[in-house]
């Protein structure tokens, strides 16, 4: 639904314009990240045989390391569930899954 303009099995579940608007930057967090409407917006760095490139990433982050990461340009969604609640390093596990497993294995 997130990659298909708000549609699920051809049925419009969420207005496409609402998704588009929510994926636009509303607040700058730092040089690398921005925030839309309930989504963190940034780029992921991909090492490809043809060279390095940045890919747009839209993410929802929850306590404990829960992650929903959307890569529109790759037609990819990554979901990580974890239970490292209320810990300062709760993002390390999901970051390793993304950077050490998922992204290096994209063809």
Backbone torsions as a table, in degrees:
resi	resn	phi	psi	omega
1	UNK	NA	-40.8	180.0
2	UNK	-67.9	-30.5	-179.5
3	UNK	-92.2	-6.9	-175.3
4	UNK	-118.0	36.0	174.8
5	UNK	62.1	29.8	177.8
6	UNK	89.8	4.5	-178.9
7	UNK	-97.6	147.1	173.2
8	UNK	-132.8	116.1	-178.0
9	UNK	54.8	40.1	177.3
10	UNK	83.3	-10.1	-179.5
11	UNK	-94.9	129.3	178.7
12	UNK	-74.3	106.6	-177.5
13	UNK	-91.6	-42.2	179.4
14	UNK	-126.8	136.4	178.8
15	UNK	-58.4	131.7	-179.5
16	UNK	-57.4	-38.9	-179.3
17	UNK	-66.5	-32.1	177.2
18	UNK	-65.8	-44.4	177.1
19	UNK	-62.1	-47.9	179.5
20	UNK	-55.8	-46.3	-179.8
21	UNK	-65.5	-38.6	-178.0
22	UNK	-71.3	-22.1	179.0
23	UNK	-89.0	1.0	178.4
24	UNK	-90.0	144.4	178.4
25	UNK	-62.0	132.5	174.9
26	UNK	-114.3	-32.5	-178.4
27	UNK	-140.3	136.8	174.7
28	UNK	-88.8	125.5	178.9
29	UNK	-87.1	-50.3	177.2
30	UNK	-156.9	-166.5	-177.7
31	UNK	-66.2	-22.0	-175.6
32	UNK	-107.3	-20.3	-174.5
33	UNK	-130.2	147.9	174.4
34	UNK	-131.0	172.9	-179.5
35	UNK	-131.0	129.5	174.3
36	UNK	-95.3	-145.0	175.4
37	UNK	-91.2	94.4	179.9
38	UNK	72.7	15.7	178.2
39	UNK	-130.0	136.9	169.9
40	UNK	-86.4	137.8	-175.8
41	UNK	-122.0	126.9	178.8
42	UNK	-159.7	-169.9	176.3
43	UNK	-122.1	146.5	172.1
44	UNK	-105.8	142.6	179.2
45	UNK	-92.1	123.5	-179.9
46	UNK	-110.3	129.8	171.4
47	UNK	-95.0	112.7	-178.2
48	UNK	-117.2	159.0	177.3
49	UNK	-54.7	-32.9	179.8
50	UNK	-83.6	-0.3	177.9
51	UNK	125.6	176.1	179.0
52	UNK	-79.1	145.7	173.8
53	UNK	-152.5	158.8	178.1
54	UNK	-98.7	142.1	179.8
55	UNK	-125.9	133.4	179.7
56	UNK	-61.2	134.0	179.6
57	UNK	-130.3	132.1	178.0
58	UNK	-118.4	124.8	-173.2
59	UNK	-135.3	147.8	170.8
60	UNK	-115.6	129.0	-175.5
61	UNK	-118.5	130.8	177.8
62	UNK	-119.2	164.5	179.5
63	UNK	-60.8	139.5	177.9
64	UNK	94.3	-4.5	-178.0
65	UNK	102.5	12.0	176.6
66	UNK	-66.9	132.3	-179.6
67	UNK	-140.3	139.4	169.5
68	UNK	-126.8	110.9	-175.4
69	UNK	-117.5	124.5	-176.8
70	UNK	-112.5	128.1	177.0
71	UNK	-119.3	87.9	-175.9
72	UNK	-58.1	-39.5	-177.9
73	UNK	-69.7	-17.3	179.5
74	UNK	-106.3	-2.8	-175.0
75	UNK	53.9	47.5	-172.2
76	UNK	-134.2	137.4	170.2
77	UNK	-126.1	132.2	178.5
78	UNK	-116.2	128.8	177.8
79	UNK	-119.4	127.8	176.7
80	UNK	-123.4	125.8	173.1
81	UNK	-109.8	138.5	-177.8
82	UNK	-150.4	170.9	-177.6
83	UNK	-133.8	33.2	-179.3
84	UNK	-89.7	59.5	-170.0
85	UNK	-66.6	142.0	173.9
86	UNK	57.0	26.0	-179.9
87	UNK	-107.2	143.3	179.9
88	UNK	-66.3	-24.8	-178.5
89	UNK	-100.9	20.6	-176.1
90	UNK	-62.1	-21.3	-180.0
91	UNK	-86.0	-10.0	-176.8
92	UNK	-65.2	-44.2	179.4
93	UNK	-61.3	-51.7	177.7
94	UNK	-61.0	-35.0	177.9
95	UNK	-65.3	-39.1	177.9
96	UNK	-66.5	-41.2	177.5
97	UNK	-58.1	-47.0	-178.7
98	UNK	-67.1	-52.1	-171.5
99	UNK	-81.7	-27.0	-177.3
100	UNK	-101.2	-20.5	-176.0
101	UNK	-117.0	-58.9	-171.2
102	UNK	-70.6	-61.7	-172.4
103	UNK	-62.2	-41.3	179.3
104	UNK	-65.7	-20.1	-176.5
105	UNK	-99.1	7.6	175.7
106	UNK	-74.2	138.5	179.1
107	UNK	-109.6	NA	NA
